[in-house]
């Protein structure tokens, strides 16, 4: 069967700071190809809708799968699915991905027959099984499948993360993937899942609090296959178990792999496992993302980070000591006023780290979706991108965006534009000589992408597809059936052990 997998267009944040390869889609492609199908990937972060229509005409795929890792892409994917059905009326159209898993039924309703099914949960085995089921009419028996007629068996977690290496060879224009100065940059996965239960996050509800690891040998072999000089380790929390990080590093050293790395982790994990991060600094770790989320105790409790300001600030000291550049995320609550924004600006300017702001957003799949008592001001999927406020703001909405952008702009002056270019001139020149311009183009995009009038105006756009509103707020935590895509099972005990080993919970 000819199969085309499509990643939708970039979101607001990725218009500037990064463009990551669709790693999950590449793993699904590998699983489907392994079953004997002819697979192609088209990434609309790089290509245009007209390229998709041309691909449909030239390749004539019999099955077309759209990735829905991000809720804000739902309207685009629904429209593209409808266009696909008009061009190839006998094709089988499906979606899958993280965010799409939590809103499967409404996606099918919006699709009005253009989307044949939604895959909930992990996609590798489900997509592989689905391709066989399309031919024999047994779609309803595929685990994780949702159709307009109902749901199949519950989704299953893949039993071996080493089973399918990403089909990176199917990517086109891979030089377009980058994150900051790591240009170009590939992505890799060492572990999957997160054992913590932050109220604003859906990683734990998607994976059922499971936490699984690739073997060190497979991780190193996957790394060896990467041609790019830079690699983003996409794990939700890197090196929860330090022995795993040391083992992978040892295998990388054996293969004499030389890369520059960017990863994400938690402040408490960094403090507890300093030695493994220092080891990876010697291997080429350059950048680290820390989701501090708040600079005070009250905010950390609100987000259930299970950390403290003391631990967070200690983590910054550790990162400085081992020589890793840190990017910090702070969640801007809609209740912030001018004074709160000013406090954040003053704090962020006083430290050497890069600071980003994201807007507090109750997503389907998060506990906040059920417990946030402030009524949503919009049901427009497109605004659920952590760059728009979907909750009522204390300040007038336009004023809130003015303060938000003012704060982001002050912070970005440290790292973007001419000031930043002075500090990274040699890097920029080297990249330009290599034909890499993603980072250079990023330096001057801020004012074009982020401006209060644009963000405010986007609230007035016609809503073609409206989300189903969340259930009425209650004071009790939602049930497991309401929260989880993959219900906790055998993996739950391992996840709890992972938290305990990392010093959380």
Protein Blocks (a to p, Z undefined) as FASTA:
>chain_A
ZZddddddddfklmmmpccddfklmmmmmmmmmnopacddddfklmcfklmmmmmmmnop
abdcdddfbfklmmmmmmmmmmmmmmmmmbccddedjklmmmmmmmmmmnnopambdceh
jfklmmmmmmmmmmnopmmmpghiacfkbccddddddfbfklpgcffklpghkllgcehj
bccdddddfbgcjfbfcfkbcklmmnoopacdddfklmmmmmmmpmbfbdcdfbfbghkb
lmlmmmmmmmmmmnopacdddddddfklmmmmmmmmmmmmmnopabdcddekpacfklmm
mnonopafklmmmmmmmmmmnopacdddddddfkbcfklmmmmmmmmmmpmbdcdddddd
ddehiaklmmmmbdcfbfcfklmnopacfbdcfbafklmmmmmmmmmmmmmmmmgcjllm
mmmmmmmmmmmmnopaklmmmmmmmmmmmcfklmmmmmmpccfbacdddddddfbdcdfk
lmpmbdcffkmmmmmmmmmmnopZZ
